Amino acid sequence: MARNDGVDRTSVRNLAVSDKAVGNTQQHNEREKDSYRNPDIIPQRTAWNVHFKKPTASYTDLFAQLEAAGTISTRGLKPDATHYCELVFDVNSAYFDNHGGYEFAKQFYEDAYKAAVQIVCGEQYILSAVMHADEINRAMTEALGREVYHYHLHVVYVPVVEKQILWSKRYKDKALVGTVKETVMQVSRSKKWASKPLLDDAGKPVLQKSGKPVLKKSYSILQDDFFNYMHNAGYTDVERGERGSTEEHLTVTQFKVQREQERLDALTAQIDQKEQHLTQTNKTLSKTEKEL
């Protein structure tokens, strides 16, 4: 995201969505509400939103269909386990505005959706993917004197990992005991986003003084994967989101307020710079006139 340094940065947040909250997530993403607490949403612009995968039923019904078809497994899950997650892909508004706006954003997020398919291990686990084009960026709109919208992509998915089910000791054919009986895609947010060992240039784990491997946070890996995918897709004028960021711990409202303030600060700084330049130019002209 923008840090008042003129650099455009990719950002992706991974949010856990509880069974209790998934209905509200659906209503927000699919624009099913009659009114919204977010004042930046412009209902007249909702038709501009773009689905890269449109849900054919409710999120909960789609989850049930995946489970019934055996595409996912919830065997052994705790009652309060997380069944849904949401990826929010983002770049600062100025990036899209400087590249032509809406049409460029559609292409960018179509490619971002392809990255999401890889991140979640397959399109079949994605329940919905929609680019929002109906949220206005008030700071830029006021500064530039024209409407500027903030484009971003919501991807709701089921977090799964591959799990091998082994033949138990009770099975009558002892030769099969301990071998793989079947492989399932287990619903598991914790395992999907478990930290992984940090590797050196030779591909070997980096170790602590105690001999234990240094772990790389899953959120950092997610940022790397998204940035690398978009860079390889040809978007070489964006940088990776800042390392060590705590953005994943912010609420959606806090995140938006922080981003809007940063964008406003950046625009204010640009305007101040132009005013200073204009003042200096006027002084030069005044001096020249006196000399003449």
N, C-alpha and C positions, 0 to 999 in steps of 0.2 A: 504494500500500500504506500501511498504518498507520505513522505516524511519531511516535507518542505524543502527537499533537495532537488526537485525536478526530475526524479527517477521514478519510472513506472514499475510497480512490482506486482507479481502474481501473489495470490493468497487463496488458500483453501482451508476451510474449517470443517471439522468432523464433529457432529453433535449426536449425542445419544438421545433417542426419542422413546419415552416410556409408552406403555400401552394406554395409559390414561391421557397422555398428551398427543397421541398420534392423530386423533380426530381433529384437534385444533391445527396441527401442522398441515393436514390435508386441506382444511378450510382456508388457511392462509395461502398455501402454495397454489391451490387450484382456483383461488378467488371465488369461494363459495359463500362468503359472508355478505351481509347487507351493508355493514359498515365496519371500519377498521380503526383501531386506536392509533395506528401509524398515520400521521397527517401527510406523509410524503406520497402515499398511494393515491393516484389519480384514476378514479373508476372509468373515466372516458377513454383511458389508454389501455385498459385491460385487454382489448382485442389485439393489441400489439405483442402481447406475451407469446412466446414460441415454445411449443412442446417438442422435445426430441424423443420423448417416450410418454405418450398420454395414457393415463390409467383407464382401464376398461371397467373398473369397479372401485369400491372403496379400498383404501390401503389395507384395512384389516381383512376384507374379503380376498384380496389378492394374496395376502400372506397365507390365508387358509387354503387357497387353491394350490399354492406351491407345496404346502405341507401334504395335502391330500394326494398330489401327484407324485410325491416322493422326491421332489426336486430339492427340498430342504428337510432336515430332521431336527426335531425339538426333544428327542429322547434324552432323558436325564437332566433337563434344564430345571433350575430352581423356579418357583412360582413368580419371583420378582425379576427374572432375567430380562435383559433388554432384547427385544425382538426387532427393533427398527433403528436405523441410523440415518443421518442426513449430511451430505456434503454440500457446502456452499462455496462455489468458485467465484472469485472476484478479482477485479483490477480497478484502480482508481478511475473515476468518471472521466477525467481529462484525457486519459489514454484513448478511450473510444471516441471522445469528441474530436480529438486531433486527427483521428483516422477515418472520419466520415460518419461516425455515429452509429445509427441503428443497423444498417446493412453489415458494417464491419463487425459489430458486436454479435450478430447472428452467426457469422462465419466462425468467429473466435470461439463462441460457446458450443458450436457444433463440433469443433475439434476438441474442446474441453470435455464434451460428453464422451467422446471416444476414449479420452484419458480415464474418465470415470468408469467406463466399462472394464478397462484393464485393472483399475484399482480395486474394484469390488469383485473381480474374478468372473465376470460374465454378465451380459445384458439381462439374462433371465432372473437375476437377483435384484434388478432395478424395478421399483414400483412406479416411479414417476420421475421425469426430468423436464424442468420447465425454466426457461429464461424469462425473468421479470424485466419488462421494459416500461412499466407503469409507475415507477417510483422516481419522483423528481429530485434532483439535487438542487436544493434551494440556495445554497451558498454560491454555486456557479451560475445559477439562473439569475440571481440578483446582481452578481458581479459583471456578467457578460450582457445582461439586458435581453436575453432570449432563453427559451426553455431548454434545459439540459437534463437528461435523464440518466439515472444510475443503473447500468445493466449488470446483472449477476445471475448465476445459475444455481437452482436448487435441485439436488438429486437425492431422492429418498430410496433407500435400499435395505436389504436384509443382510446383516453381517454374517458371513459363513466362513468356515475353514474346513479343509478336507480331513476326515477322520476315518481311520481304519478300524473296523469291528473284527475282532479275532474270535476264532472258535474257542469256546470255553473248555475247561478240564472235564466238564460233565458230558461232553459229546462222546458218543460211543466209538467213533473212529479216532483212536488215539493219535494216528498219524497226522490228523488235521489240527489237533489241539495246538493253539498258539499261532496258527497261520491265519491269513486274512480271509475272513468270511465274506465281507462286503465293505465297500467304501461309500461313505455318505458325506453330504455337505451339512455339517453340523452348525446350527445357529449359535454363534458365540462372539459377542463383541469383545470380550477381554482377550481371547486368543487371536482374534482378527487383528487387534491393535496392540499386541504385546510388543514390548521393546525388543530390539534385536542387537546382537553383538556388533560393535564397531570394528570394521576391518581396515587394515593398513593397505599400502599400495600393492603389497604382494598377495592381498586377499586373505591374510591371516588375522585372527582376532587380536585386537589391542587389549593388553592385560593391565590390571591395576597392580600396585605393589604387592597386594595380597595374593596375586595370581588369578583373581577372578576377572572375567572379561568385562570390558567397559561397554555399557549398554547405550545404544542410540535410541532416543525416544521415538515412538511410532509417529508422533505428530511431525517431527523433523523429517522423517522418512517420507511422509505424505507430501510435505512441501517440496522435497527434492524431486519426487516422482512427477508431480504436477508440472513443476518448472521445466524439468528435463523433457517431458513429453511436448509441451508447448514450444520449447526452444527448437526441438527436432522437427516440429510441424511448420517451422518457418517464422515464428514470432520471436525474432532475435533482439527486438528492441525493448523487451521487458526483463527485469531482473527478478531473482528469487526473493521471496518474502524474507524479512530480517530474521537472522538466527537468534535464538534465545528469546523470541517474542512470547508473550503470555496471552496472545489473542484468543487462544482456545479456551481460556478461562473466563472470558468476558461474556455477558449476556448479549443477546442480539441488539437490544436497545443501547447498552453501553458501547458496543462495537460501532454502531451507526453514529452515535453522538460523537465519539472520538474521531471517527473518520471525517465527519462533516466539519468538525472544528479544525482539523488539520488541513482540509481542503480550503476552508475559508481563510485560515492563516496564510496559506500559500498564495492565494489570490490577492489578499490584502498586501502581502509583501511585493507582489508583482506590480500592483497599482501604485504603491508608494515609490517603487523604483522608477516607474514611468513618470510620476509627478515630479520626482527629483530631477529626472532628465529634462523634463519640460521647463522646470524652473531655471535650470542651468542654461538651457537654450535661450530662454527669454532674457536672462542676464547678459548673455553674450551678444544678443541682438541689440539690447539697450546700450551696451557699451559701444558697439559698432556704430549705432545711430549718433551717439554723442561725438564720436571721433569724426564722423562725416560732417 
